[in-house]
Structure formats: C-alpha cells, structure tokens
Amino acid sequence: MFDRLEIGVLPPGPRFGVHLRFWVNGEDVVAGAVGEGGCGPFVSEVLPVGRPSPLRATSEPQRVELGEPECTGGCCGFLSVVVQRIGDIVQWSDWRVPYLEVPPPEFHFEACRYDAELARVETDRRRHVHT
C-alpha cells in the first residue's frame, strides 16, 4: 500500500513568507518533526521559477530540505529527506531532523499520484506567489 501525499501552499505570516507544508497520510510531517512553531520550506526554494523543483523525483537521489524549527535550522538543524524515484515508486528516506527530534518513517508514494500532486501545487503556487 502506498502513502498519500498532500502539499499545501501556506500564505505569508508575521514571521515567515509563503511556504509549504507536507501531509502524509493526513499527518503534518513538518510539524511532527520540527514542532508547531516551525516552518516548511519557502516556495521560492522548493518550487523555483524556470527550473525543476528539487521535489521532482528522479533515479538520482537528492536531499531536499522540508522544514526548520522555530529557532531556525541554523540553530538546531533542518528537516530534510532524500527523494528518489525507483521504478513506479517515489521514496522519501534517510531523514535528518533537528536536534532531539524523531525522524518520520520512510515513505513510498505511487509515482503517478506523486507527480500529479506536485503539478497541482506548482499551479497553486503560481496563483499565490508573485514573481
């Protein structure tokens, strides 16, 4: 059985600009690994204009930062994961988490649904962010 990914574009707040949140199987992966006051990655970093997103899974494994705690990643560390396509599966593995946090489990997404969710959020990004 595959895991289910939902990516949300969150509006800017008093402290953070427009950023992303990742829900896997209904659970907020960022809040679970960096705490409620933390932040997901900025849209401009993970959904760059004019080049592929680091979230685009290929056969070459790539480490992607997905969040940081309220104190900032420079203080306690970032939440990051290795993203890789293995046949018809996109795998998130080899988590690195902020100091004293518990890493999420390895996730396996059906590649066609993963690609569709990423395409959806890229379109959503264009509606919410002025570049």
C-alpha positions in Angstrom: 0.0 0.0 0.0 1.3 3.4 -0.9 1.5 6.5 1.3 -0.6 9.5 0.4 1.0 13.0 -0.1 -0.7 16.4 0.1 1.3 19.6 -0.3 -0.1 22.9 0.8 1.0 26.4 0.0 0.6 28.5 3.1 0.3 32.3 3.0 2.9 34.6 4.5 2.6 35.3 8.2 4.2 37.8 10.6 7.4 35.7 10.7 7.6 33.5 7.6 7.0 34.2 3.9 4.9 31.9 1.6 6.0 28.4 2.5 4.9 24.8 2.0 3.6 22.1 4.3 3.6 18.4 3.6 0.9 16.0 4.9 1.5 12.3 4.5 -1.5 10.0 5.3 -3.2 13.0 6.9 -0.3 13.8 9.3 1.7 17.1 9.1 5.3 15.9 8.5 6.9 19.3 9.1 5.1 20.0 12.4 5.7 16.4 13.6 9.4 16.7 13.1 10.2 20.4 13.8 7.3 21.4 16.2 4.3 23.6 15.7 6.2 26.8 15.6 8.4 25.6 12.8 8.2 26.4 9.1 8.2 24.4 5.9 10.5 25.4 3.0 9.9 28.7 1.2 8.0 28.2 -2.0 10.7 30.0 -4.0 13.3 27.4 -2.9 11.3 24.3 -3.5 9.2 25.4 -6.4 11.7 27.6 -8.3 10.6 29.5 -11.4 12.4 28.4 -14.6 14.0 25.2 -13.2 12.8 21.9 -11.9 11.7 21.5 -8.3 14.1 19.5 -6.1 10.9 17.6 -5.2 10.8 16.2 -8.7 11.9 12.6 -8.2 14.5 11.1 -10.5 16.5 7.9 -10.3 19.3 10.1 -8.8 18.7 10.5 -5.1 18.5 14.1 -4.0 18.4 15.6 -0.4 15.6 18.2 0.0 15.1 20.5 3.0 11.4 20.3 4.1 11.4 22.5 7.2 13.1 24.1 10.2 12.2 24.6 13.9 11.1 27.9 15.3 14.6 28.7 16.4 15.8 28.3 12.8 17.6 25.5 11.1 21.0 27.2 11.8 20.4 26.7 15.5 19.1 23.1 15.8 19.2 21.7 12.3 16.8 21.3 9.4 14.3 18.7 8.5 15.5 17.1 5.2 14.8 13.9 3.3 16.3 12.0 0.3 13.8 11.9 -2.6 14.3 9.2 -5.3 12.3 7.5 -8.0 12.6 3.8 -8.1 10.5 2.5 -11.0 6.9 3.4 -10.3 7.6 4.4 -6.7 8.8 7.7 -5.2 10.7 7.1 -2.0 11.3 9.6 0.8 14.1 8.2 3.1 17.2 8.9 5.1 15.6 11.7 7.2 17.7 14.2 9.0 15.9 16.1 11.8 16.5 19.0 14.2 18.3 18.2 17.4 16.4 15.8 19.7 13.5 15.3 17.2 12.3 11.9 16.0 12.6 11.2 12.3 9.5 10.3 10.3 9.3 6.8 8.8 10.3 6.1 5.2 7.5 6.9 2.8 6.6 5.3 -0.6 4.4 7.1 -3.0 2.8 5.9 -6.2 4.9 7.9 -8.8 1.9 9.0 -11.0 0.0 10.4 -8.0 3.1 12.0 -6.6 3.8 13.7 -9.9 0.1 14.8 -10.1 0.3 16.3 -6.6 3.5 18.2 -7.4 2.0 19.5 -10.6 -1.1 20.7 -8.7 0.9 22.6 -6.1 3.1 24.1 -8.8 -0.1 25.5 -10.4 -1.4 26.6 -7.0 2.0 28.3 -6.4 1.5 30.5 -9.5 -1.8 31.7 -8.1 -0.5 32.7 -4.7 3.0 34.0 -5.4 4.0 36.9 -7.5 7.5 36.5 -9.0 
